[in-house]
Amino acid sequence: MSSINKVTVLGSGVMGHGIAQVCAMAGYSVALRDIEQSFLDKAMDKIKWSLSKLVEKNKLSHSDADRIFHRIIPLIDLEQALKNTDLLIEAVPEEMNLKKTVYDEIGKYAESKTVYASNTSTLPITEIAALTDRSERFIGLHFFNPPQLMPLVEVIPGETTKQSTIDMVSDFILRINKLPVLCRKDVAGFIVNRIFIPLVHEAVYCKNRDDVSMTQIDSAVKFKMAFPMGIFELADYTGLDVIHKATSEMYSRDKKVVNPHPDIKKLFDEHNLGQKTGKGFYDYKGGKYERITLTEEQAQTYDPIKLVAVAANNAAWIISNGVCDVQDLEKALILGMGIKVELFKTIEKFGIDNIVRTLMNLRDKYGSFYEPDRYLLSYNSQ
């Protein structure tokens, strides 16, 4: 376990081929495995295109791009893909039954030295680890989309993961030029999604309860909460299928983490998934990435304190339950969500008294989801 030379990435979709490229760019030999040649061909074409863009921007030479590309070996044969593998990174779709089938198959061929990692963003690491014969050497490595650009990787140990495994993969993440943040407990949503996913639902509640437009809310989120874009816009960019899946999984594990709004399931059921389908919360004209027009003038027409309060409450829960400390929470949100100002600076700007009062009013009106966390209450008394 002292060193990693060969990495096998299982699944060549958006996340899988991106992770493979990142590992190859750091000098690792990579086996990229999928079940059909057409999937692998498509993935390798995307990697080639991505590397060519780096060449165009003078970030890589042609010869460097070629070397990186040829470090990635696309394979269908699982036994061959797993031969001499030090680290396996599983990036198959987010279905526990599928993962069970995959790990059953892996178990037939994986060498004893191979450490297992799952790129899941929603499923419990401890449960996935239990599907294998090496839960002590199983860990969550949650890369963010697109892996080539996003610097954060959440490192999530399961209940029985050894410290030596945590240390090894954390060092590996640094070696592939990413920044690890340790999620000390295997909780629903890990760190970033425990803040982000509930905010999407709360934004829909705010739109309906406060009778305001999406662009008013989004402008306020961007200009008053220092987000890189509006929350509805960010949900459309992420994909309402991703939001719905994460919501369902998180809610099934912990009813306190998210207050699901039925409009999100409705958008999912109608296959209005955001940018990728041309319609989500907003309508999009073409296949190209579009930004919504948000202004500081619109931001002045809405006070997003309810959204700040929900973000603050989930952040407080993370800290009071020992999932991570404030410093790592802020690091994860800046690197994973792109917020431009630390969350607790925004909380202090809006006023902790105002936030606690807002939560109590929401609790009295809408239920226990809004019960202020003890960390916020103690923060209030300091």
C-alpha positions as CSV (number, residue, x, y, z in Angstrom):
1,M,0.0,0.0,0.0
2,S,3.0,2.3,0.1
3,S,2.8,3.4,-3.5
4,I,0.4,3.6,-6.4
5,N,1.7,3.0,-10.0
6,K,-1.3,1.7,-11.9
7,V,-4.9,3.0,-11.6
8,T,-7.9,1.3,-13.0
9,V,-11.0,3.4,-13.6
10,L,-14.2,1.4,-13.9
11,G,-16.8,3.2,-16.0
12,S,-15.9,5.6,-18.9
13,G,-18.8,8.1,-18.6
14,V,-18.4,11.8,-17.8
15,M,-16.8,11.2,-14.5
16,G,-14.8,8.1,-15.4
17,H,-13.0,9.4,-18.4
18,G,-12.3,12.7,-16.7
19,I,-10.8,10.9,-13.7
20,A,-8.7,8.7,-16.1
21,Q,-7.4,11.8,-17.9
22,V,-6.5,13.5,-14.6
23,C,-4.6,10.4,-13.4
24,A,-2.8,10.0,-16.7
25,M,-1.8,13.7,-16.7
26,A,-0.1,13.1,-13.3
27,G,2.0,10.3,-14.8
28,Y,0.0,7.2,-13.8
29,S,-0.6,4.2,-16.0
30,V,-4.4,4.0,-16.3
31,A,-6.7,1.2,-17.4
32,L,-10.1,2.6,-18.4
33,R,-12.7,-0.2,-18.4
34,D,-16.2,-0.3,-19.7
35,I,-18.6,-3.0,-20.9
36,E,-18.9,-1.9,-24.5
37,Q,-16.3,-0.8,-27.1
38,S,-18.5,2.1,-28.3
39,F,-18.5,3.5,-24.7
40,L,-14.7,3.4,-24.6
41,D,-14.3,4.9,-28.1
42,K,-16.5,7.8,-27.1
43,A,-14.6,8.3,-23.9
44,M,-11.2,8.2,-25.6
45,D,-12.4,10.7,-28.2
46,K,-13.5,13.1,-25.4
47,I,-10.1,12.7,-23.7
48,K,-8.3,13.4,-27.0
49,W,-10.5,16.5,-27.5
50,S,-9.8,17.7,-23.9
51,L,-6.1,17.3,-24.3
52,S,-6.2,19.1,-27.7
53,K,-7.8,22.1,-25.9
54,L,-4.9,22.2,-23.4
55,V,-2.5,22.1,-26.3
56,E,-4.4,25.0,-28.0
57,K,-4.1,27.0,-24.8
58,N,-0.3,26.3,-24.6
59,K,-0.8,24.3,-21.3
60,L,0.6,21.1,-22.9
61,S,2.9,20.4,-25.8
62,H,1.7,18.0,-28.6
63,S,4.2,15.4,-27.4
64,D,3.0,15.7,-23.8
65,A,-0.6,15.3,-24.9
66,D,0.3,12.2,-26.9
67,R,2.2,10.7,-24.0
68,I,-0.8,11.3,-21.6
69,F,-3.3,9.9,-24.1
70,H,-1.2,6.7,-24.5
71,R,-1.0,6.2,-20.8
72,I,-4.7,5.3,-20.9
73,I,-5.5,1.8,-22.1
74,P,-9.2,1.3,-22.9
75,L,-10.3,-2.3,-22.0
76,I,-13.5,-4.4,-21.9
77,D,-11.8,-7.4,-20.3
78,L,-12.1,-6.9,-16.5
79,E,-9.4,-9.4,-15.6
80,Q,-6.9,-7.7,-17.8
81,A,-8.0,-4.2,-16.6
82,L,-7.4,-5.2,-12.9
83,K,-4.1,-6.9,-13.5
84,N,-1.3,-5.3,-11.3
85,T,-3.7,-2.5,-10.2
86,D,-2.8,-0.6,-7.1
87,L,-5.9,1.6,-6.9
88,L,-9.3,0.9,-8.4
89,I,-11.6,3.9,-8.8
90,E,-15.2,2.8,-9.5
91,A,-17.3,5.4,-11.4
92,V,-20.3,3.3,-12.5
93,P,-23.9,4.8,-12.3
94,E,-25.4,5.5,-8.9
95,E,-27.4,2.3,-8.3
96,M,-26.6,0.1,-5.4
97,N,-27.7,-3.0,-7.1
98,L,-25.5,-2.3,-10.1
99,K,-22.6,-1.6,-7.8
100,K,-23.2,-4.9,-6.0
101,T,-23.0,-6.7,-9.4
102,V,-19.9,-4.8,-10.3
103,Y,-18.0,-5.5,-7.0
104,D,-19.0,-9.2,-7.1
105,E,-17.3,-9.3,-10.5
106,I,-14.3,-7.3,-9.4
107,G,-13.8,-9.7,-6.5
108,K,-13.1,-12.6,-8.9
109,Y,-10.1,-10.8,-10.4
110,A,-8.7,-8.1,-8.1
111,E,-5.3,-8.7,-6.7
112,S,-4.9,-8.6,-2.9
113,K,-2.9,-5.4,-3.1
114,T,-5.6,-3.4,-4.8
115,V,-7.3,-0.6,-2.8
116,Y,-10.9,0.1,-3.8
117,A,-12.4,3.6,-4.1
118,S,-15.9,4.6,-5.2
119,N,-16.6,8.0,-6.9
120,T,-20.2,7.9,-5.5
121,S,-21.6,11.3,-4.7
122,T,-24.7,10.0,-2.8
123,L,-24.4,6.3,-1.7
124,P,-23.1,5.3,1.7
125,I,-19.5,4.2,1.6
126,T,-19.9,1.8,4.5
127,E,-22.7,0.0,2.6
128,I,-20.7,-0.2,-0.6
129,A,-17.6,-1.4,1.3
130,A,-19.7,-4.2,2.8
131,L,-20.2,-5.6,-0.7
132,T,-16.5,-6.4,-0.9
133,D,-13.9,-8.5,0.9
134,R,-11.7,-5.5,1.9
135,S,-13.8,-2.9,3.7
136,E,-10.6,-1.8,5.6
137,R,-9.1,-0.8,2.2
138,F,-12.3,0.7,0.8
139,I,-12.8,4.5,0.6
140,G,-15.0,7.1,-1.1
141,L,-13.3,9.5,-3.5
142,H,-15.9,12.0,-4.6
143,F,-14.5,13.9,-7.6
144,F,-16.5,16.9,-8.9
145,N,-17.7,17.5,-12.4
146,P,-15.8,18.0,-14.6
147,P,-12.9,16.3,-12.9
148,Q,-10.4,17.9,-15.3
149,L,-11.3,21.3,-14.0
150,M,-12.7,21.0,-10.5
151,P,-10.0,20.9,-7.8
152,L,-11.9,19.3,-4.9
153,V,-12.0,15.6,-4.0
154,E,-14.0,14.6,-0.9
155,V,-12.3,11.7,0.8
156,I,-14.8,9.6,2.7
157,P,-13.8,6.7,4.9
158,G,-16.3,4.0,5.7
159,E,-16.8,2.8,9.3
160,T,-14.0,0.2,9.0
161,T,-11.6,2.0,6.6
162,K,-8.0,1.9,8.0
163,Q,-6.1,5.1,8.6
164,S,-3.3,3.8,6.3
165,T,-5.9,3.7,3.4
166,I,-7.0,7.3,4.2
167,D,-3.4,8.5,4.2
168,M,-2.5,6.7,1.0
169,V,-5.4,8.0,-1.1
170,S,-5.1,11.5,0.4
171,D,-1.5,11.6,-0.8
172,F,-2.6,10.2,-4.2
173,I,-5.1,13.0,-4.6
174,L,-2.4,15.6,-4.0
175,R,-0.2,13.8,-6.5
176,I,-2.9,14.1,-9.2
177,N,-2.9,17.9,-8.5
178,K,-6.3,17.9,-6.7
179,L,-7.1,19.0,-3.2
180,P,-8.5,16.5,-0.7
181,V,-11.0,17.4,2.0
182,L,-11.6,14.6,4.6
183,C,-15.2,13.9,5.4
184,R,-14.7,12.2,8.7
185,K,-18.1,10.5,8.9
186,D,-20.0,8.7,6.2
187,V,-23.1,11.0,6.4
188,A,-25.8,11.6,3.8
189,G,-24.6,14.2,1.3
190,F,-21.0,14.1,2.6
191,I,-20.0,17.8,2.8
192,V,-20.8,19.8,-0.3
193,N,-24.0,18.1,-1.3
194,R,-25.3,18.4,2.3
195,I,-25.2,22.2,1.7
196,F,-26.1,22.4,-2.0
197,I,-29.0,19.9,-2.5
198,P,-31.2,21.3,0.3
199,L,-30.6,24.8,-1.0
200,V,-32.1,23.9,-4.4
201,H,-35.3,22.8,-2.7
202,E,-35.4,25.8,-0.4
203,A,-35.1,28.1,-3.4
204,V,-38.3,26.6,-4.8
205,Y,-40.1,27.0,-1.5
206,C,-38.9,30.7,-1.3
207,K,-40.1,31.3,-4.9
208,N,-43.6,30.1,-3.9
209,R,-43.8,31.3,-0.4
210,D,-42.4,34.8,-1.1
211,D,-44.1,35.1,-4.6
212,V,-40.9,36.2,-6.3
213,S,-39.2,35.2,-9.6
214,M,-36.4,32.8,-10.1
215,T,-34.2,35.6,-11.4
216,Q,-34.8,37.7,-8.3
217,I,-33.7,34.8,-6.1
218,D,-30.8,33.9,-8.4
219,S,-29.6,37.4,-8.5
220,A,-29.7,37.7,-4.7
221,V,-27.9,34.3,-4.4
222,K,-25.1,35.5,-6.8
223,F,-24.6,39.0,-5.6
224,K,-25.6,38.8,-1.9
225,M,-24.4,35.2,-1.1
226,A,-21.3,35.3,-3.3
227,F,-22.3,32.2,-5.3
228,P,-20.7,31.8,-8.8
229,M,-24.3,31.7,-10.3
230,G,-27.9,31.6,-9.1
231,I,-29.1,28.5,-7.3
232,F,-31.7,27.6,-10.0
233,E,-29.1,28.2,-12.6
234,L,-26.6,26.0,-10.8
235,A,-29.2,23.2,-10.5
236,D,-29.9,23.4,-14.2
237,Y,-26.1,23.3,-14.9
238,T,-25.7,20.3,-12.5
239,G,-28.7,18.5,-13.9
240,L,-32.1,17.9,-12.3
241,D,-31.6,14.1,-12.7
242,V,-28.5,14.4,-10.5
243,I,-30.4,16.7,-8.0
244,H,-33.3,14.3,-7.8
245,K,-31.2,11.2,-7.4
246,A,-29.1,12.9,-4.7
247,T,-32.3,14.1,-2.9
248,S,-33.9,10.6,-2.9
249,E,-30.7,9.0,-1.6
250,M,-30.0,11.6,1.1
251,Y,-33.7,11.7,2.2
252,S,-33.8,8.0,2.5
253,R,-30.8,8.0,4.8
254,D,-31.6,11.1,6.9
255,K,-35.0,12.9,6.8
256,K,-33.5,15.9,8.5
257,V,-31.0,16.7,5.8
258,V,-33.3,17.9,3.0
259,N,-36.9,19.1,2.7
260,P,-37.9,17.8,-0.8
261,H,-40.0,20.1,-2.9
262,P,-42.3,18.2,-5.3
263,D,-41.5,20.5,-8.2
264,I,-38.1,18.9,-8.5
265,K,-39.4,15.4,-8.9
266,K,-42.0,16.8,-11.4
267,L,-39.2,18.3,-13.5
268,F,-37.3,15.0,-13.3
269,D,-40.4,13.0,-14.3
270,E,-41.0,15.3,-17.2
271,H,-37.4,14.8,-18.3
272,N,-36.8,18.6,-18.0
273,L,-33.3,18.1,-16.6
274,G,-31.7,21.5,-17.2
275,Q,-29.1,22.6,-19.7
276,K,-28.6,19.0,-21.0
277,T,-32.3,18.8,-22.2
278,G,-32.9,22.4,-23.1
279,K,-35.3,23.0,-20.3
280,G,-35.2,22.8,-16.5
281,F,-36.0,25.6,-14.2
282,Y,-35.2,27.8,-17.2
283,D,-35.5,27.3,-20.9
284,Y,-32.4,27.1,-23.0
285,K,-32.2,27.8,-26.7
286,G,-29.4,25.7,-28.1
287,G,-27.0,23.0,-27.3
288,K,-24.3,25.4,-26.1
289,Y,-23.8,26.3,-22.5
290,E,-25.9,29.4,-21.6
291,R,-25.8,31.8,-18.7
292,I,-28.9,33.4,-17.2
293,T,-28.9,37.2,-17.1
294,L,-28.7,38.2,-13.4
295,T,-28.2,41.7,-12.1
296,E,-27.3,43.6,-9.0
297,E,-30.5,45.6,-9.5
298,Q,-32.6,42.5,-9.3
299,A,-30.6,41.3,-6.3
300,Q,-31.7,44.4,-4.4
301,T,-35.4,43.3,-4.7
302,Y,-35.0,40.1,-2.6
303,D,-33.5,39.2,0.8
304,P,-32.2,35.6,0.6
305,I,-31.9,35.2,4.4
306,K,-34.0,32.0,4.3
307,L,-31.5,30.5,1.9
308,V,-28.6,31.7,4.1
309,A,-30.3,30.3,7.1
310,V,-30.8,26.8,5.6
311,A,-27.2,26.7,4.4
312,A,-26.0,27.9,7.8
313,N,-28.1,25.2,9.6
314,N,-26.7,22.4,7.5
315,A,-23.2,23.7,7.8
316,A,-23.7,23.9,11.6
317,W,-25.0,20.3,11.6
318,I,-21.8,19.2,9.8
319,I,-19.6,20.9,12.3
320,S,-21.5,19.9,15.5
321,N,-21.5,16.2,14.3
322,G,-17.8,16.1,13.7
323,V,-18.0,15.5,9.9
324,C,-15.3,18.2,9.4
325,D,-14.2,21.4,11.0
326,V,-15.1,25.0,9.9
327,Q,-11.8,25.3,7.9
328,D,-12.4,22.2,5.8
329,L,-16.0,23.0,5.3
330,E,-15.1,26.4,3.9
331,K,-12.4,24.9,1.7
332,A,-14.9,22.3,0.3
333,L,-17.5,24.9,-0.5
334,I,-15.0,27.2,-2.2
335,L,-13.4,24.4,-4.2
336,G,-16.5,22.3,-4.8
337,M,-19.3,24.9,-5.3
338,G,-17.2,27.9,-6.3
339,I,-18.5,30.3,-3.7
340,K,-16.4,33.5,-3.6
341,V,-16.8,34.4,0.1
342,E,-16.6,32.0,3.0
343,L,-20.0,30.8,4.1
344,F,-19.5,31.9,7.8
345,K,-18.5,35.4,6.6
346,T,-21.8,35.6,4.7
347,I,-23.6,34.2,7.8
348,E,-22.0,37.0,9.9
349,K,-22.9,39.6,7.3
350,F,-26.6,38.6,7.6
351,G,-26.4,38.4,11.3
352,I,-26.5,35.2,13.4
353,D,-29.4,36.5,15.5
354,N,-31.4,37.2,12.3
355,I,-30.6,33.7,11.0
356,V,-31.6,31.9,14.2
357,R,-34.8,34.0,14.3
358,T,-35.5,33.1,10.7
359,L,-35.1,29.4,11.3
360,M,-37.3,29.5,14.4
361,N,-40.0,31.3,12.4
362,L,-39.8,28.8,9.6
363,R,-39.8,25.9,12.1
364,D,-43.0,27.3,13.8
365,K,-44.7,27.7,10.4
366,Y,-43.4,24.7,8.4
367,G,-41.9,22.1,10.8
368,S,-38.9,20.6,12.4
369,F,-36.6,20.6,9.3
370,Y,-35.8,24.2,10.3
371,E,-35.0,23.5,13.9
372,P,-31.7,25.5,14.6
373,D,-28.7,23.3,15.2
374,R,-27.0,23.5,18.5
375,Y,-23.8,24.9,16.9
376,L,-25.7,27.9,15.6
377,L,-27.3,28.5,19.0
378,S,-23.9,28.3,20.7
379,Y,-22.4,30.5,18.0
380,N,-25.2,32.9,18.8
381,S,-24.3,33.1,22.5
382,Q,-20.6,33.7,21.9
